[in-house]
């Protein structure tokens, strides 16, 4: 069943418009995903969304995706969909979903830790890469970019919905706790005196910490990590983008495994 909405003054339309703002996402406990790929990934990995907004053309085009969804569908005209969309080339389908849980549920296996990564695109790219490589856990400091930012969601390409993510208020304490349980935590630093990542033999439960795009890891994080490593580069090279550095390190972290 679907309900037709045609007015910008409809309360549901007003709420969806507000969800582009983080404070309203937190207030309502909702976020949006847009496009058939992300909507489909959410349905497959999590559950039916709270609401789905769709144009008539998209309803016909994505009929197979929506036929087994019990969520109420809201059919909107094209111009109204453009009013709620943040996409440059919208596909005419948007899901409104409850916020996900990112609690401390660290599993066995390797972990990437991100401290103060502020670029939403970088954050989403790391999540997507970690999922593709089989990294077991992603731990984020609470001041990383908003994970529900549209750029982060788009860059993650659905990996957000089936990756084990923990948003942590105190990374230093997290590292201390991880090391007390026998995990080695490597701080990634631009320092030639640190161990060359190519020379490290990683264990199955090791962790790598990557810092902010401009400043790297904080001194507190560098000091608490039991090991330091670096990605060797030619002298003239600029430092790597955070998501690229994290991708290189994650590949090294899992390279010796045969179960991926």
C-alpha positions in Angstrom: 0.0 0.0 0.0 1.1 3.5 -0.6 -0.1 7.0 0.4 0.1 9.9 -2.0 1.7 13.1 -0.7 1.7 16.3 -2.8 2.3 19.2 -0.4 5.6 20.6 1.0 3.6 21.4 4.1 3.0 17.7 4.9 4.5 16.9 8.3 6.4 13.9 7.0 7.9 16.0 4.3 9.0 18.6 6.8 10.7 15.9 9.0 12.6 14.4 6.0 13.9 17.9 5.1 15.2 18.4 8.6 17.1 15.1 8.6 19.8 16.7 6.5 20.8 18.4 9.7 22.7 16.3 12.4 20.8 17.8 15.3 17.5 16.7 13.8 18.8 13.2 13.1 19.6 12.9 16.7 16.3 14.5 17.8 14.2 12.2 15.8 16.5 9.1 15.9 16.3 8.9 12.1 18.5 9.2 9.1 18.0 9.0 5.3 19.5 6.8 2.6 18.9 7.6 -1.0 19.1 5.7 -4.3 18.1 2.1 -5.0 21.6 0.7 -4.2 21.7 2.1 -0.6 18.1 1.5 0.1 18.5 -2.1 -1.1 21.6 -2.6 1.0 19.9 -1.3 4.1 16.9 -3.6 3.6 19.1 -6.6 3.0 21.5 -5.9 5.9 19.3 -4.3 8.6 15.5 -4.4 8.2 12.7 -2.6 6.6 13.0 1.2 6.9 10.6 3.4 8.9 9.4 5.1 5.7 10.1 5.1 2.0 9.5 8.0 -0.3 9.3 7.2 -4.0 8.3 8.8 -7.3 5.9 7.1 -9.6 8.6 6.4 -12.1 10.9 4.9 -9.4 8.1 2.8 -8.0 7.7 1.2 -11.4 11.4 0.9 -12.0 12.3 -0.6 -8.6 9.2 -2.7 -8.1 11.3 -5.8 -7.4 13.2 -4.1 -4.6 10.0 -2.9 -2.9 7.6 -5.8 -3.4 8.5 -7.6 -0.2 8.9 -4.5 2.0 6.2 -4.0 4.6 7.1 -0.3 5.2 4.5 2.2 4.3 5.4 3.8 0.9 4.8 7.5 0.3 4.3 8.3 -3.4 5.4 11.8 -4.2 5.5 13.9 -7.4 8.8 14.5 -9.1 9.0 18.2 -8.0 8.3 17.2 -4.3 10.9 14.5 -4.4 13.5 17.1 -5.6 12.4 19.2 -2.6 13.5 16.5 -0.1 16.5 15.1 -2.1 20.1 16.1 -1.5 21.4 14.3 -4.6 22.5 16.0 -7.8 21.0 13.2 -9.9 18.3 11.7 -7.7 16.9 8.3 -8.6 13.5 9.0 -7.0 13.7 6.6 -4.0 14.6 7.4 -0.4 14.4 5.5 2.8 14.0 7.0 6.3 15.7 4.7 8.8 16.2 4.4 12.6 19.7 5.4 13.7 22.1 2.4 13.9 23.8 1.2 17.1 27.5 1.6 17.3 28.3 0.1 20.7 31.4 -1.5 22.0 31.0 -5.0 20.6 34.6 -5.7 19.4 35.0 -9.1 17.8 38.0 -11.3 17.4 40.1 -10.2 14.4 42.0 -7.2 13.2 40.8 -3.6 13.9 41.4 -0.2 12.3 41.1 2.8 14.7 40.4 6.3 13.3 41.1 9.4 15.4 39.5 12.7 14.4 39.1 11.9 10.7 36.9 14.9 9.8 36.3 14.4 6.1 33.1 12.5 5.6 34.2 11.1 2.2 37.4 9.8 3.8 35.4 8.2 6.6 33.1 6.4 4.2 35.9 5.3 2.0 37.7 3.7 5.0 34.5 1.9 6.0 34.0 0.5 2.5 37.6 -0.6 2.2 37.6 -2.2 5.6 34.5 -4.2 4.7 36.0 -5.3 1.3 39.3 -6.4 2.9 37.6 -8.3 5.8 38.8 -6.1 8.7 36.8 -7.2 11.7 36.3 -3.9 13.5 36.3 -0.2 12.9 36.7 2.1 16.0 36.0 5.8 15.6 36.7 8.6 17.9 33.5 10.5 18.7 34.8 13.6 16.9 35.2 11.9 13.5 32.9 13.1 10.7 29.2 12.3 11.1 28.7 8.7 9.9 25.3 9.7 8.6 26.6 12.6 6.5 25.4 12.1 2.9 29.0 12.0 1.7 30.0 9.3 4.2 27.0 7.2 3.3 27.6 7.5 -0.4 31.4 6.7 0.0 30.7 3.7 2.2 28.3 2.3 -0.5 26.2 0.3 2.0 29.2 -1.2 3.9 28.1 0.9 7.0 25.1 -1.5 7.4 27.1 -4.7 7.8 30.4 -3.6 9.3 31.2 -3.8 13.0 31.7 -0.2 14.0 32.2 1.2 17.5 32.1 5.0 18.1 34.3 5.6 21.2 34.4 8.6 23.5 37.9 7.8 24.8 40.3 6.2 22.3 43.2 6.2 24.8 41.3 4.1 27.2 40.1 1.9 24.4 43.8 1.3 23.4 44.8 0.6 27.0 42.0 -1.9 27.3 42.8 -3.6 24.0 46.5 -3.9 24.9 45.6 -5.3 28.4 43.8 -8.1 26.5 46.8 -9.0 24.4 46.1 -7.0 21.3 49.0 -5.1 19.8 48.1 -1.5 18.7 50.2 0.2 16.0 50.2 3.9 15.7 50.6 5.1 12.1 53.1 8.0 12.1 55.0 9.9 9.4 58.4 9.1 11.1 61.2 7.3 9.4 62.4 6.0 12.7 59.2 4.0 13.1 59.0 0.5 11.8 58.4 0.1 8.0 54.9 -1.4 7.6 56.3 -3.9 5.1 58.5 -5.4 7.8 55.7 -5.9 10.3 54.4 -9.4 10.9 50.8 -8.8 12.0 48.8 -11.0 14.3 45.2 -11.9 13.8 44.0 -9.5 16.5 46.3 -6.6 15.9 45.0 -3.0 15.5 46.2 0.0 13.5 45.5 3.6 14.5 45.3 6.3 11.9 44.9 10.0 12.7 43.5 13.3 11.5 44.0 14.4 7.8 46.1 17.4 8.7 47.7 16.6 12.1 47.8 12.8 12.3 47.4 11.0 15.6 47.4 13.0 18.8 50.4 12.7 21.1 48.3 10.9 23.7 47.4 8.3 21.1 51.0 7.9 19.9 52.2 7.5 23.4 49.7 4.9 24.5 50.2 2.7 21.4 52.6 -0.1 22.1 54.0 0.0 18.5 54.7 2.6 15.9 54.8 2.1 12.1 55.1 4.2 9.0 54.4 3.9 5.2 57.7 4.6 3.5 57.6 7.2 0.7 60.0 9.0 -1.6 61.5 12.2 0.0 59.6 14.6 -2.3 56.2 13.0 -1.7 53.4 14.7 0.2 51.8 12.8 3.1 49.0 10.5 2.0 45.3 11.2 2.3 43.9 9.6 5.4 41.7 7.2 3.6 44.5 6.1 1.3 46.9 5.7 4.2 44.3 3.6 6.0 43.7 1.5 3.0 47.4 0.7 2.5 47.7 -0.2 6.2 44.6 -2.3 6.2 45.9 -4.3 3.2 49.1 -5.0 5.1 47.2 -5.9 8.2 45.3 -8.6 6.4 47.7 -9.6 3.6 48.9 -12.8 5.2 45.4 -14.2 5.9 44.0 -16.9 3.7 40.3 -16.6 4.8 39.5 -13.4 2.9 
